[in-house]
Amino acid sequence: MQFGYNETCLDHDTGARHPETPDRLRAVRRQLARRHGVEYVSADPASAESVSVVHDDGYIDDLRSFCAEGGGDWDPDTVASSGTWEAALTSAGLAQWAAERALAGDDGRETPFSLGRPPGHHAVADNAMGFCFFNNAAVAAGTAIARGDADRVAVFDWDVHHGNGTQDIFYDREDVFYASIHEKGLFPGTGAVDEVGTGAGEGTTLNVPLRSGAGDADCLAAFEAIATAIERFDADLLLVSAGFDAHRHDPISRLRVSTEGYALLADRVREVAGEMGAALAFVLEGGYGLDTLSESVATVHETFDGRAPVASDDDPIDATRSLLDRVRSTHDL
């Protein structure tokens, strides 16, 4: 894979005890150094003007001023420093780069993966939250559409937390499809099955809130329902909001996804993108166990570098089967 990476993202200083730390990217880099076929690209940061494709100008100005004054606690979970402004623009720019390269035809072993921080999927149009300042995947999707590079974009979010920001930004739009697999009951408490979009966007939001204890088989079964909806939507670009905090050993998750489970999921996503002729790119979101995050990213890379993932014999739990019946009924799948 091609990995978008820029040292500026390390300048976002969250303090000694915050789980979203620069060590996350350092750990990924160390793990990838042991793999073959890794290519790094340092993309340009996003401009404030391009970020405004999905964020309000007033919020952008407020964040710029807050960081210029040294930062601090934006809210109890979301911490900024003097380096956060440039890091956030850089993280958004890396996501834009990933979408651009995918739409330009980079695929297979050249599939782009944006390794940026701060993450983005909780950031709404006019506010930061949940460790996120600019919604990187949303900026990438919105930019691709605004530039005329894509008419329709699908965002598949496999982070353990629901991407409320991405959902909210596109909730009434018909040109972006948002689908999420997440753990029910976790922050931010959104992502119910009946949240399907509104107005022109009705039917372009699909949520699968899994019960704690769900694992590889459950996520793969959930994606089959999502795949049907994404194929029907017929996107030009498929962006994966790739958080790795659903891992069974992540410190803040009660889902049971294995490292190999991420390989299986990535492989199936690749198949679906190929079947519908969509460009494919990945954007890093969460993942707070340094070993599990770095090993999972490396396993996704190896999957695109030619290693066939090992299938599991497990079946989805009963709660997931019932949930997917509701999802299919709600979306007429």
N, C-alpha and C positions, 0 to 999 in steps of 0.2 A: 504494500500500500504506500501511497504518498501521505506523509503526515505534515500538516501545517503546524508550525511551531515558531514561537517568537519569545525570546528571553524577557521581553517587556511584561509578559503575563506573570512573571515571578515577582514583579514590583507591587502587586496587590497584596498588601500586608494585613492579615486578619488577626494577628496576635498569636501568642504562644499556645493557647488552648482551644482555638477554633478548629473545627474539623475540616474546613475548606482551606487548605494550606498550600503554599508553593511546593511542598514536599510531594504532593500528588503528581505533579508533572515530572519532578525529578525521578520519582520511583518508576514512572512509565518509561522515561528515557533510559534508565538503567536496565530495565527488563528488555526493552527493544534492542539494546546494544548486543544482546545475546542471540538475536535472530538475524536471518539473512533477508536480503531484499528490502530493507527499510530505507526509505528516502525521505529527507526532510526538506521542506520549503518554507521560507520565511516570507509570509505575505504582508502586504501593507495593511496598516490599521484602517478601520472604517472611518469615514468622515462623519462629523456630527450631522451633516446634511443627509447622508445616506441612512444613518440610524433613524432619522425622523420619518422614514418610510413606514415605521410601525410605532414610534414613540413620540409623545407630545413634546413640542418645542420647549414649553415651560419646564417640564420635568428634566429635559436634557440640560437646560441652563442651570437649574437648581443643583443637579448632580455635579456639574462642572465647578460651580462655586463651592459646594460642600467639600470637594476634594482639594481645591485650591487653598482652602482654609485649614487643611490638615486632616480632614475626614473625621471619623468617630463612629458612634453607633447610629446608623441610619434607622434601625429598629433593633429589638433585642437580639435578633439572629444575624443581621446583615451589617457587616462592618466594612467601612471604607478607610483608606489611608490617602496620603498625598499622591501615591502612585496608582490609585484605583482608576482614575479617569483614563489615563493612557492604556492601562491594562484592559479595561472594559472595551475601549474602542478597538484595541488589538484583537481581543477575543472575538468580537463581532466581525472584524475584518478577516480573520481566519475562517470563520463560517462562510462569509461571502466568497472567499477564495475556493473553498471546498465545493460550493454549489457551481461556481463558474467553471472549474476544471471538469466537474462531472458533466455539465451541459456541453462543454467543448469536446467531449468524447472520451475522457479518461475513465477507464473501467478495468475490470480484471485485476491484475497485479498493480495497476496504477490508480485504483479506486482511492479517492481522497478522503482523509480523516482529519478533521480539525481538532488539534490538541490545545484548546484555549481554556483560560480561566480569567476572571470568574465565569461560572456557568450561567445559563440564561433562562431556563424554561419557566421559572416562577415570575420573572419580571413582566409586569403588565404595561400597558401603554404609557401610564402616567406615574409609575411608582416602581421602586426596587423592593424586593422581598425574597426571603428564602435563599440567601447567599448570592442572589442574582441582581444585576444592574441593567444591562441591556440583554434583550432576549435574542441570543445569537442565532438560533435556528429561524426565528421569525424574521429577523433582519435579513438573513440569507434568502428566505422564501420571498419576502416582500420585495427585495432588491431584484431578484431574478424576474419577477412578474413586472415590476416597474420598468425595467430595462428592455422588456420584450423578449427576454431569453427563454421564458417559459410562460405558457398560458395557464397551466394548472399545476399545483405543487401539493404533494402529500407529505405530511410529517408523521412519522411513526416514532413514538416516545416509549422506550422500554425502561426508563428510570423507575426506581421503586416508588417515587413520589409522583403524584399527578402534576402534569405541566399546566397548571392553571393559567399561567401567563400566555402561553401559546394558544390555548383554547380560547381565552378571552379576546385576544387580539383578532382572531379570525372567526369568531363565533357567528357573525352575521355575513360572512363572505362566502360566495359560491365557488371561488377559484382556489381555495386552500382547504384540503381535507386533513383533519387532525385526528389521530388515533392514539390511544394510550393504554398500555398495560401497567398497572400500579397496584400497590397494596392498599386495600380498603382501610380507612380509619387513620392513615398517617397524614401528616402535614401535606397540603394545606386544608384537607377535608373536602375538597371538590372531586369531581370525576365520577359522578353517578351514571348509571346506565341511561337514565332518562335525560341526561344533558346531551342533546343531539344537534344543537345549533338553532338559530332563529332567523326569521325573515328569509332572505335569499340564501342564507347558510344553513337552513334546516336540512338535516340529514348529513351534513359534512363534519360532524363530530361524533366519534365513537369511543366509548370508554369501557374498559374491562377491569373493574375493581376486584382483584383477587383477594381471597381470604389468606390470613397468615398461615404458613405451612405449605402453600403452593410452591411448586418447583418447576423443573425443566418441562415435564410433560404438560403442565398446566399452561405455561407461557407459549409453548409451541401450538397447543390446541387453540389458545386465544388468538394467536397470530393467524391461524387458518381462517377464522371468521373475519379478522381485519383484512387479510389478503383478498378475500372475496369482495369486500367493500372498496378497497383501494383499486383493484382491477376494474371494477365497475366505474369508479371515478375517472380512470384513465389519465393519470397524471403524467406530465412531461418529466418531472423531477421528484424523486423520493429521497427525503432527508430523514436520517435516523438520529433522533435525540438520544444519544447513547450514554445513559447513566449505568453504572455497574454496581449500584448499591442494593440491588435485589439479590446479590450474591449471598449464599448461605452463611458465609463468615464475615459479612459486612457488619460493623458494630451498631448500625442503626436500623437494620432490616429484620423482618421476621419471615420474609420469603426465603425459598430454599434453592435458588438457581445455582447451578454449579458452573465452574469455569468452562467445562465442555458444553454446558447448556448455552452459553453465549455463542460458542462456535456454531452450534446447531441452529440457533436463531439467526445468526448472521448469514449462514449458508442459505437458509430458506428465504430471507429477505432478498439476497442476491438473485435467487431463482425467480422470485416474483417480479423484481425490477426488470430482469432480462425478458421474461415472458411478455410484459406489456411495453417493452422498449423504452423504459424510463431511465434517465440518468440517476445515479445513486451516489450519495455522499453521507458521511458520518460526522456528527458534531458531538464532542464530549460534553456530558452533563455531570452527574454526581458519581459517587464511588469514594468511600472514605476509609476503607481498609487498604493501606498502601500495597500490601502483597496481593490482595484479591483484585484490586483495581488494575495494577500493572500486569498481572498474569492474564487477566481477562482481555485487556486491550491487545496484548501480545498474541493471545489465542485467536482473536478476530483477525489480526494481521496474518497469522499463519494459515487461516482458512482461505483468505484471498491469495495467499502465496502458494496454494496447491495442496495443503494437508486436508484430507477428508475427515470431517468430524465423526466421532463415534456415536452412533445412535443409541438411545436409551430404550429399555424395555418397559419402563414405568408407564402407568396410565394416569390421566388426570384424576384428581380427587372428586368426590361426588358433588361438593359445593361448586367446583368449577364447571362441571357438566350442567348443573342447573343454571348457573350464571350465564353460560354461553347460549343456552336455550332462550333466555331472556334477551340477550344481545341480538341474536338472530331474528327473534320475533320483532324487536323494536326497530331493526333496520331492514326487515324484509329480506334477509339473506338466505 
